[in-house]
Amino acid sequence: MASDELPEKLLGLIHSMANTALALPPNEREGWLARNRQKCFEEVSSANVTIAQAHDWADNVDKWVRALIEVMANSGGSAGGTA
């Protein structure tokens, strides 16, 4: 994969995660997000990074997914809002 393809693939992955979370009932969403963050941490931990870097990566992915969920829910995307 060319390095210029990475941002597009990452954005696609974040979008997919947000759509998956939004498709869940609200009472299940937080648990799924916590499991998703843990999965991100575990996957990146298997790479040649420090534990702190793995936590930073997982935290950032979680933050990006949550921000996109908020935007989508407030704009009506994925049937999340009323716009």
KERODREN-861043 format. One record per residue: residue in one letter; chain; z, y, x of N, C-alpha, C in turn. Coordinates in steps of 0.001 Angstrom, whole numbers, plus 500000, padded with zeros to 6 digits. Each point is the difference from the previous one (the first is absolute). Layout:
% KERODREN-861043
a|A|Z|Y|X|Z|Y|X|Z|Y|X
...
END
This chain:
% KERODREN-861043
m|A|500000|498831|500848|500000|501169|499152|500000|501234|500895
a|A|499127|500914|499670|499940|501255|500734|501217|500849|499650
s|A|500476|500767|500975|501211|500804|499772|499809|501038|498902
d|A|498757|500432|499758|499788|500978|498931|500053|499354|498613
e|A|500018|498674|499921|500127|499300|498724|501466|499823|499594
l|A|500895|500080|500960|501412|499746|499740|500615|500938|498957
p|A|499805|501315|500088|500608|500879|498976|499517|499655|498584
e|A|498729|499708|499844|499475|499663|498683|500603|498696|499483
k|A|500141|499018|500864|500604|498732|499597|501477|500193|499649
l|A|500704|500820|500766|501408|500265|499722|500158|500718|498656
l|A|499154|500986|499739|500060|500693|498717|499718|499046|498841
g|A|499056|499090|500199|499705|499009|498979|501193|499095|499734
l|A|500690|499610|501066|501181|499152|499866|501122|500739|499273
i|A|500232|501250|500354|501029|500812|499336|499665|500146|498514
h|A|498745|500257|499707|499571|500147|498607|500212|498703|499230
s|A|499680|498880|500611|500193|498700|499357|501477|499735|499722
m|A|500849|500328|500956|501444|499825|499816|500507|500861|498851
a|A|499554|501241|499952|500436|500907|498936|499532|499502|498639
n|A|498765|499533|499910|499493|499466|498738|500797|498778|499567
t|A|500325|499134|500937|500780|498810|499686|501368|500402|499454
a|A|500639|500939|500663|501326|500446|499552|499933|500654|498625
l|A|498981|500817|499773|499874|500670|498704|499717|499027|498866
a|A|499401|498870|500309|499691|499004|498976|501254|499254|499540
l|A|501055|500095|500780|501248|499319|499655|500795|500816|498990
p|A|500824|499316|499204|500923|500747|499140|500934|500832|500887
p|A|500362|501187|499547|500849|500869|500824|501278|499336|500514
n|A|500590|499098|499233|501243|499362|500439|499778|498965|501099
e|A|498755|499625|500286|499686|499054|501076|499427|500692|501233
r|A|499604|501238|499838|499277|500712|501055|500826|500187|501274
e|A|501248|500423|499873|500826|500277|501189|500203|498735|500828
g|A|500246|498882|499351|500161|498737|500718|498734|499620|500742
w|A|498849|500199|499354|498727|499688|500653|499784|500907|501214
l|A|500312|501287|499839|499834|500934|501118|500897|499621|501179
a|A|501208|499576|499722|500917|499581|501076|499452|498758|500708
r|A|499483|499042|499231|499418|498797|500612|498742|500345|500787
n|A|499217|500930|499496|498786|500426|500685|500346|500668|501333
r|A|501030|500839|500010|500431|500646|501237|500449|498960|501015
q|A|500757|498998|499548|500462|498934|500889|498821|499214|500560
k|A|499024|499722|499160|498808|499274|500452|499252|500802|501064
c|A|499855|501311|499779|499353|500864|501005|500762|499952|501320
f|A|501330|500072|499909|500830|499938|501203|499775|498679|500741
e|A|500044|498887|499275|499839|498686|500617|498624|499842|500642
e|A|498967|500480|499323|498650|499869|500537|499818|500805|501285
v|A|500488|501227|500003|499821|500822|501195|500957|499556|501118
s|A|501127|499396|499637|500935|499497|501008|499381|498893|500836
s|A|499051|499274|499409|499363|498913|500741|499025|500528|501048
a|A|499691|501282|499934|499156|500631|501014|500884|500406|501181
n|A|499417|500510|501012|500732|500376|501207|500585|501407|499843
v|A|500989|500135|499095|500656|501289|499774|501506|499793|500019
t|A|500718|501096|500158|501462|499920|499960|500461|499898|498547
i|A|501235|499585|499822|500578|499930|498656|500000|501392|499361
a|A|500323|501017|500782|500006|501375|499475|498602|500408|499535
q|A|498983|499654|500774|498632|500321|499604|499609|499257|498724
a|A|500428|498758|499880|499707|499213|498797|500669|500629|498786
h|A|501246|500444|500156|500687|500671|498895|499300|501312|499643
d|A|499598|500760|501008|499295|501261|499741|498708|499751|499233
w|A|499242|498987|500424|498734|499677|499329|500266|499615|498542
a|A|500945|499089|499775|500309|499551|498643|500499|501160|499142
d|A|500824|500871|500579|500493|501169|499263|498854|500927|499617
n|A|499071|500215|500926|498868|500878|499717|499095|499414|498920
v|A|499700|498721|500090|499169|499370|498975|500692|500127|498645
d|A|501294|499728|499964|500759|500106|498754|499923|501427|499451
k|A|500157|500981|500869|499946|501409|499585|498618|500349|499445
w|A|498941|499537|500669|498636|500287|499557|499713|499345|498648
v|A|500450|498750|499842|499786|499292|498731|500742|500714|498877
r|A|501249|500352|500238|500784|500687|498962|499395|501353|499642
a|A|499508|500723|500995|499376|501302|499724|498738|499814|499164
l|A|499200|499005|500317|498788|499764|499225|500338|499541|498585
i|A|501027|499187|499852|500442|499592|498664|500371|501231|499180
e|A|500730|500915|500595|500411|501211|499291|498788|500826|499582
v|A|499049|500162|500904|498794|500760|499679|499231|499314|498874
m|A|499826|498691|500106|499249|499265|498989|500714|500029|498644
a|A|501299|499823|500015|500757|500000|498750|499961|501367|499325
n|A|500075|501052|500791|499991|501353|499439|498617|500441|499549
s|A|498953|499373|500554|498641|500397|499638|499389|499092|498944
g|A|500698|498935|499661|499475|499083|498998|499217|498853|500604
g|A|499875|499951|501320|499275|498910|500643|500687|498668|499771
s|A|499222|498940|499862|500514|498649|499727|500951|499999|498812
a|A|499657|500786|499005|500786|500098|498767|501450|500390|500274
g|A|500216|500745|501076|501367|500353|500364|500505|501262|499346
g|A|499135|500891|499621|500455|501267|499428|499254|500330|498728
t|A|500037|501251|499658|499405|500413|498730|498926|501055|500180
a|A|499589|500257|501227|498994|501043|500254|498647|499591|499471
END
